[in-house]
Amino acid sequence: MRDIMTIPFNGVDSLIIACDNSGAIGMKEQDLVHVPYETVAYYAFRVAVMECIAAGGDPISVLLHNFCGNEPWDELVKGIDKGLSELKILNIRITGSTESNFSLLQSALGLVVIGKKPLAQTTDIAFANHLKMAVVGLPLVGNEVIEQADHVAPLAIFKEVSLIQGAMLWPVGSRGILHELNQMFPSEELTQEMVTTNVDMLKSAGPSTCFLVVVQPDQEEELRKITGNLFHSLQIKK
């Protein structure tokens, strides 16, 4: 099951609503990870927009829930704008609210991406042995995201892969690759022993630093060309 909400409307389209949160990441003294607020918002936006696009959504709006204080607002918006620029998405309205009555000891942020997709469009594929699967990027969390940035799957590559006809994409979250595989194929009951890959299947991927992709055999070469050295083959043996 995807981490999104789908709401049909007008009999033709659906709204796709995706969100992400972060806490104790920012520039406050008691934050556990210290990074600029632009970076905080960029990675929160990254998670939500990847979920939205993977579900077939075309992003139309971003809502920001800011608990970092009044001062970081412009920097937070700058981080969202950076992500939109990488995706080449224009004319997206960013709105939201700041908690300005009380000051928190640690930074906190919530972010929602709303997208639209045709009601009839499907983005899921039933499991079959002939399908080609891969992990793009590596699962990274905390300071690793900054220190190993070369292993983070770029938004531009995610968007390009999403344009492969019939491909199924699945961002990896804090529960790791194996958990997401079982979300992709809920009737298969996959175990670690069934999966062959050179990537840690149980490690948190933090702000979706990697994603899973499933394509038809004749599309694997195209996928490899797009993803380069971020491509990590994944095979399921049943």
C-alpha positions as CSV (number, residue, x, y, z in Angstrom):
1,M,0.0,0.0,0.0
2,R,1.4,3.4,-1.0
3,D,2.0,6.1,1.6
4,I,-0.5,8.4,-0.1
5,M,-4.2,9.2,-0.1
6,T,-6.2,9.0,-3.3
7,I,-9.4,11.1,-3.6
8,P,-11.5,10.7,-6.7
9,F,-13.3,13.9,-7.9
10,N,-15.2,15.2,-10.9
11,G,-15.6,11.7,-12.3
12,V,-12.4,12.0,-14.3
13,D,-9.4,12.7,-12.0
14,S,-8.1,11.8,-8.6
15,L,-6.2,14.0,-6.1
16,I,-3.0,12.4,-4.8
17,I,-2.0,13.6,-1.3
18,A,1.4,12.8,0.0
19,C,3.2,14.1,3.1
20,D,6.4,13.9,5.1
21,N,7.6,15.1,8.5
22,S,11.0,15.9,10.1
23,G,12.0,16.6,13.7
24,A,15.2,17.5,15.5
25,I,16.8,18.4,12.1
26,G,17.8,22.0,11.5
27,M,19.7,24.8,13.2
28,K,18.4,24.9,16.7
29,E,20.9,24.1,19.5
30,Q,19.1,20.9,20.6
31,D,18.6,19.5,17.1
32,L,20.2,16.1,16.6
33,V,21.3,16.8,13.0
34,H,22.5,20.3,12.2
35,V,21.8,21.4,8.6
36,P,20.5,24.6,7.0
37,Y,16.7,24.9,6.8
38,E,16.9,24.9,3.0
39,T,18.2,21.4,3.3
40,V,15.5,20.4,5.8
41,A,12.7,21.5,3.5
42,Y,14.3,20.1,0.4
43,Y,14.5,16.6,1.7
44,A,11.0,16.8,3.3
45,F,9.6,17.9,-0.1
46,R,11.7,15.2,-1.8
47,V,9.9,12.4,0.1
48,A,6.4,13.8,-0.5
49,V,6.8,14.6,-4.1
50,M,8.4,11.2,-4.9
51,E,5.4,9.5,-3.3
52,C,3.1,11.7,-5.3
53,I,4.8,11.1,-8.6
54,A,5.2,7.4,-8.0
55,A,1.5,7.1,-7.5
56,G,1.0,8.8,-10.9
57,G,0.3,12.3,-9.6
58,D,1.2,15.5,-11.3
59,P,2.1,17.9,-8.4
60,I,-0.1,21.0,-8.3
61,S,0.4,22.4,-4.8
62,V,2.7,22.3,-1.7
63,L,1.6,23.0,1.9
64,L,4.3,23.7,4.5
65,H,3.7,23.3,8.3
66,N,6.6,25.2,9.9
67,F,7.5,24.7,13.6
68,C,11.1,26.1,13.2
69,G,10.2,29.8,13.9
70,N,9.4,32.8,11.7
71,E,12.9,33.5,10.5
72,P,13.5,30.2,8.5
73,W,10.4,30.6,6.4
74,D,12.1,32.0,3.3
75,E,14.9,29.4,3.6
76,L,12.4,26.6,3.8
77,V,10.6,27.8,0.7
78,K,13.9,28.0,-1.0
79,G,14.5,24.3,-0.3
80,I,11.1,23.5,-1.9
81,D,11.9,25.6,-4.9
82,K,15.2,23.8,-5.3
83,G,13.3,20.5,-5.6
84,L,10.7,21.9,-8.0
85,S,13.5,23.2,-10.2
86,E,15.2,19.8,-10.3
87,L,11.9,18.3,-11.4
88,K,11.4,21.2,-13.9
89,I,8.0,21.9,-12.4
90,L,6.8,25.5,-12.8
91,N,3.9,27.6,-11.4
92,I,3.4,25.6,-8.2
93,R,1.8,27.5,-5.4
94,I,3.5,27.1,-2.0
95,T,1.5,28.0,1.1
96,G,1.3,27.0,4.7
97,S,1.6,28.2,8.3
98,T,4.1,28.9,11.0
99,E,3.8,28.3,14.7
100,S,4.7,31.8,16.0
101,N,3.1,31.8,19.4
102,F,5.5,29.4,21.0
103,S,9.2,28.6,20.3
104,L,10.1,24.9,20.2
105,L,13.5,23.7,21.5
106,Q,14.0,21.6,18.4
107,S,13.1,22.1,14.8
108,A,10.0,20.4,13.3
109,L,8.4,20.5,9.9
110,G,5.5,19.0,8.1
111,L,5.0,19.1,4.3
112,V,2.2,18.0,2.0
113,V,2.3,17.7,-1.8
114,I,-1.0,17.5,-3.6
115,G,-1.1,16.1,-7.1
116,K,-3.6,15.2,-9.8
117,K,-3.9,12.1,-12.0
118,P,-6.4,10.6,-14.4
119,L,-8.8,8.4,-12.4
120,A,-8.3,5.4,-14.8
121,Q,-4.5,5.5,-14.6
122,T,-2.8,2.7,-12.7
123,T,0.8,2.6,-11.4
124,D,1.0,-0.9,-10.0
125,I,2.3,-4.1,-11.5
126,A,1.4,-7.6,-10.4
127,F,4.4,-9.7,-9.4
128,A,5.9,-12.0,-12.1
129,N,9.2,-13.9,-12.3
130,H,10.1,-12.3,-15.6
131,L,10.0,-8.7,-14.3
132,K,13.3,-6.8,-13.8
133,M,13.7,-5.0,-10.5
134,A,16.3,-2.6,-9.2
135,V,17.2,-0.3,-6.3
136,V,18.3,3.2,-7.5
137,G,20.5,4.9,-5.0
138,L,21.5,3.7,-1.5
139,P,19.6,3.7,1.8
140,L,21.1,6.6,3.8
141,V,19.9,8.3,7.0
142,G,21.0,11.2,9.2
143,N,24.4,12.7,8.5
144,E,25.0,10.0,5.8
145,V,22.6,11.9,3.5
146,I,25.0,14.9,3.5
147,E,28.2,12.9,3.7
148,Q,27.3,10.4,0.9
149,A,25.3,12.7,-1.4
150,D,26.7,11.0,-4.5
151,H,24.7,7.9,-3.6
152,V,21.4,9.7,-3.2
153,A,19.1,9.2,-6.1
154,P,18.5,12.7,-7.7
155,L,15.0,13.9,-8.2
156,A,15.7,14.5,-11.9
157,I,16.6,10.8,-12.3
158,F,13.5,9.8,-10.4
159,K,11.3,11.9,-12.7
160,E,13.0,10.5,-15.8
161,V,12.5,6.9,-14.6
162,S,8.9,7.7,-13.9
163,L,8.4,8.4,-17.6
164,I,9.3,4.9,-18.6
165,Q,6.1,3.4,-20.0
166,G,4.4,1.1,-17.4
167,A,7.3,1.3,-14.9
168,M,6.3,0.9,-11.2
169,L,8.3,3.2,-8.8
170,W,8.3,2.9,-5.0
171,P,10.3,5.3,-2.8
172,V,12.0,3.6,0.1
173,G,11.4,5.0,3.6
174,S,12.6,4.4,7.1
175,R,11.5,0.8,7.3
176,G,13.9,-0.2,4.5
177,I,13.8,-2.0,1.2
178,L,12.4,-5.4,2.3
179,H,9.4,-3.6,3.9
180,E,8.7,-1.7,0.7
181,L,8.9,-4.8,-1.4
182,N,6.2,-6.4,0.7
183,Q,4.1,-3.2,0.2
184,M,4.6,-3.4,-3.5
185,F,3.6,-7.1,-3.6
186,P,1.5,-7.6,-0.6
187,S,0.4,-11.2,-1.5
188,E,3.9,-12.5,-1.8
189,E,5.1,-12.5,1.8
190,L,8.8,-11.9,0.8
191,T,11.6,-12.7,3.2
192,Q,15.2,-11.5,3.2
193,E,16.4,-14.9,2.0
194,M,14.3,-14.6,-1.1
195,V,15.9,-11.4,-2.3
196,T,19.3,-11.0,-3.9
197,T,20.9,-7.6,-4.0
198,N,24.1,-5.9,-2.9
199,V,22.2,-3.2,-1.0
200,D,21.2,-3.4,2.7
201,M,17.5,-4.4,2.6
202,L,16.8,-3.6,6.3
203,K,18.4,-0.2,6.6
204,S,16.4,3.0,6.8
205,A,16.5,5.1,3.6
206,G,15.8,8.3,5.6
207,P,14.4,10.9,3.2
208,S,13.9,8.3,0.4
209,T,17.5,8.4,-0.7
210,C,16.8,5.4,-2.9
211,F,13.8,4.0,-4.6
212,L,12.6,0.7,-6.1
213,V,11.7,0.3,-9.7
214,V,10.0,-2.6,-11.6
215,V,10.1,-2.7,-15.5
216,Q,9.6,-5.2,-18.3
217,P,12.7,-7.1,-19.5
218,D,13.1,-5.1,-22.6
219,Q,13.2,-1.8,-20.6
220,E,16.1,-2.8,-18.3
221,E,18.7,-1.4,-20.6
222,E,16.9,2.0,-20.7
223,L,16.7,2.0,-16.9
224,R,20.4,1.3,-16.6
225,K,21.3,4.1,-19.0
226,I,19.2,6.6,-17.0
227,T,20.4,5.6,-13.6
228,G,24.1,4.8,-14.3
229,N,26.1,3.8,-11.2
230,L,23.1,4.4,-9.0
231,F,21.6,1.2,-10.4
232,H,21.6,-1.9,-8.1
233,S,20.1,-5.1,-9.4
234,L,17.5,-6.9,-7.3
235,Q,16.2,-10.4,-7.8
236,I,13.5,-12.3,-6.1
237,K,13.8,-16.1,-5.9
238,K,10.6,-18.0,-5.1
